[in-house]
Amino acid sequence: MKHLALFTTALLISLCVFSQADYSNWQTAESKAYSLKYPSGWNADIIGDAGITMMASDVKKDADDKFKENFGVLVKDHSKKPMSLSEFAEDQVKEIKNGMENTTFLGSQRLERGDGDMYRITYVRNQNGLELLYDSRSVMKDNTSIMIVFTMERSKFSEYESILNQIIESLVVK
């Protein structure tokens, strides 16, 4: 019981710290469908409001760094064929499991947000000798899906997890 109390206390403290993220040195990306914040040192390309609307990547750390960790935001209008967030996530999972070579599906889960639910889908792909972890988060509002796909070397997940979570926390769906 003592361990449960310590665990609960630690979890609450980490949630309080996490929910007070410091975005003072971050940039803001705006679109008709969403806004979000990302680290100011990242290179960003704001593309538009349909399809891939934004790409951002970290800089390589040194000459041995083989991959720029990055994320992209995809916006899709589903008004011609309306679907729920669950149906959208199921379609994504099927595509990953059935249509991607050198891919290992790790899981999917529905997450609660203050402004609605979100789906998280994770998988690993081996590309050009690198083991890349894909961590996508999807939301649905008014027949429009917004999917943020983070790509990083699997071995660097713990290094980027906090940044990934802060970006997701900053997401405002319009």
C-alpha positions, -999 to 999 in steps of 0.1 A, spaced: 0 0 0 29 23 8 43 18 -27 9 26 -43 8 59 -23 43 68 -34 36 60 -70 3 80 -69 21 110 -54 49 108 -80 24 106 -108 5 136 -96 36 157 -92 48 147 -127 13 156 -142 14 190 -124 49 197 -138 39 184 -173 8 206 -174 28 237 -167 51 234 -198 72 264 -206 65 275 -242 83 309 -239 110 299 -264 87 280 -287 72 290 -321 35 287 -330 21 272 -361 -14 283 -371 -39 269 -397 -76 270 -402 -79 236 -385 -54 238 -356 -27 257 -338 3 241 -320 37 250 -306 70 235 -315 106 241 -304 121 273 -318 153 255 -328 134 232 -352 132 239 -389 96 243 -399 78 245 -432 42 256 -431 26 242 -462 -11 250 -462 -45 239 -449 -51 206 -469 -31 174 -469 3 178 -452 0 212 -436 32 214 -418 66 196 -414 91 204 -387 125 188 -378 152 190 -353 187 197 -364 213 169 -364 232 168 -331 266 160 -346 283 143 -376 273 108 -362 236 117 -361 220 99 -390 184 112 -388 166 144 -381 138 137 -357 106 153 -371 69 156 -372 43 163 -398 7 174 -395 -19 160 -419 -54 174 -422 -81 156 -441 -117 165 -449 -140 135 -445 -173 153 -453 -178 131 -484 -174 100 -464 -180 108 -427 -164 87 -402 -157 86 -364 -123 90 -348 -124 52 -340 -131 43 -376 -103 66 -388 -79 50 -363 -90 15 -374 -82 24 -410 -48 37 -400 -40 5 -381 -51 -17 -411 -29 3 -434 1 -1 -411 -4 -38 -405 -12 -47 -441 5 -22 -464 39 -13 -449 69 -34 -454 96 -37 -427 70 -25 -401 62 -38 -367 29 -25 -352 33 -17 -315 -2 -6 -305 -30 19 -305 -50 34 -278 -77 60 -272 -66 89 -251 -88 115 -233 -83 152 -239 -101 181 -225 -116 190 -259 -123 154 -271 -107 121 -276 -74 114 -294 -60 82 -308 -23 72 -305 -8 47 -329 28 35 -327 49 14 -349 85 8 -359 99 7 -395 133 -3 -406 145 21 -432 179 25 -447 195 6 -418 177 28 -392 150 16 -367 125 45 -368 97 49 -343 65 65 -356 42 79 -329 10 94 -344 -18 112 -326 -52 118 -343 -82 139 -335 -115 144 -354 -137 175 -354 -165 183 -378 -156 155 -402 -119 167 -403 -91 146 -391 -59 161 -378 -30 137 -375 4 145 -361 31 119 -369 63 120 -350 93 101 -365 125 95 -345 152 69 -341 137 43 -318 168 46 -295 161 83 -290 125 81 -279 133 89 -242 152 120 -254 122 133 -275 93 120 -254 89 153 -234 90 174 -266 65 152 -283 42 154 -253 45 192 -251 37 196 -288 6 174 -283 -4 193 -251 -2 226 -271 -25 214 -299 -57 235 -302 -83 221 -326 -103 249 -341 
